[in-house]
Amino acid sequence: MKNRIDLIRIAVLMSDVTLPIDPIKNSTISNAFFVNHLYANLISVNEKNEFEADLAKNFYWQDKTLTIEFHENSSVNAIDAEFSIKRSFINDANDHGDLWKILCEKNESQIDCLKRISVSKNTLKIEVANKNNLQMIIPILASINYKIIPKLAFDTEDLSTAKIINYTLTSGKFFIKNDNLYELFPNERNFNETDTLISKLQIVDADSLTVQDLISKNLIDVVSTTITLFERHLKPLTEHGWILDKTHDIKITLLLFSKAAISKTQASERMLVGSLIKDEMKNSRALFSTFSPQFFQNFGQGYLSNDQIQQIKQSPAANSLSNKLVFSTTKLERWGNALKNIPNLDVAMLNTKSLALADSERSDSFIMANDVSFETSYSQISYLYKSGIFKSIDKTADQIINEYLSYENNEDKIKYINKLHFEVISNCYIFPIWSSPYITAVSSKFTSHMSKYNSRTLAWKIKKN
């Protein structure tokens, strides 16, 4: 293989990692970093934002059945893929789209519907009941929840209880030994000719405060997208000759309110808090960020019209809070000073894994980031509602998802997404702050070749100069 590197030291926000490393649920971008390195999809999205075979040799439609063929020497086979997909299919923790809602007849049970996923020799077949749902299948299979785990890596063949216990058996480019997340080793057979084969990937724990010192002391080679770079980082990065590989502006930073916070405040009061926090954040902006009034951006689908934005801007913010509200953060001193003159607004320490908690266990409000896609898919809508980023006060996540699926054509689906989008922004269930690119930074020894369409830092896309 032409491209080979002995060692890459990559900075990752390890405080955000929640064990186990499992494709079914990825509440943080740090978890997703490891999932993307350990496991692969049958079908993936390439750098041109197109779907292509990954673990699969080939895939094609035969009427309403998706047929997926495997290479004879593949690291996983059709049996492995069937087990992983069925496990994701029935697991309630799956947060990027319930495949059974797409495959099954309206009144068909999950268990009965499992037969629609079958294996013949080394070929996987997925049968779809409703032809209107065909276009949603491939994007779901390309999502992070549907990465494939070798069947032998699980502790049991029981789909409902199976847990990954062996991280040396993986379908992706890398594996780990002895559950040590700080060293990743290559599955050489899974690397393509265009990939960089890395003998060892060393993970260095870092965050936005420590990364500058690690760069100046030459202790890292790469800063992954798990770490937000701010305007203050640009000068030292430039002085040390680092190169910044930017995505499109698909990262949205926002203030998230819990259902408890929504129940005890008015939209105008939440807008007051959002405005105060946005004003303070002007003093320390994410690198290349642009302030934005909406979640979905104009390059995608479901974004707000100018009239909708004007309606939101004309809604006045309150002058005070009628009830006590807690804003949680990891930077107590900064935010305690910035918000000290606001009665009823308290500042508390943030549980860094807040998004992994149920909404009822979360703080009233906290700042978070999420990525948006160019096409607002079923997977993204499912994730936004099941994770509690988007919410409705009078409907469950399941009801919202079912309503989305009830629209037969894409145009009606997009109109519905726009309606949902306007609801969460105008009611200030979330308060968008800015959009920005995800940034992979590499030292002058390397060049980076990440996709502009997603948030992933993939080590094998880094080349040595």
Secondary structure, DSSP 8 states (H G I E B T S, - for coil): ---EEEEEEEEE-GGG--SS--TT---SHHHHHHHHHH-EESEEE-TTS-EEESSEEEEEEETTEEEEEE-TT-SS-HHHHHHHHHHHHH-TT--S--HHHHHS-TT--HHHHGGGEEEETTEEEEE-S-GGGHHHHHHHHTSGGGEE--GGGBS-S-TTT--B--TTS-SSSEE-STT-TTEEEE-GGG--TTS-EEEEEEEEE--TTTHHHHHHTT--SEE-TTS--BHHHHHHHHHTT-EEEE--S-EEEEEEE-HHHHHHS-HHHHHHHHHHHHHHHTTS-BTT-EE-S-SS-TTSSS---HHHHHHHHTS---SS-SS-EEEEES-HHHHHHHTTTSTTEEEEE--TTGGGS-GGGS-SEEEEEEE--SS--HHHHHHHHHTTSS--SSS-HHHHHHHHHH--SHHHHHHHHHHHHHHHHHTTSEEEEEEE--EEEE-TTEEE---SSS----GGGEEE-
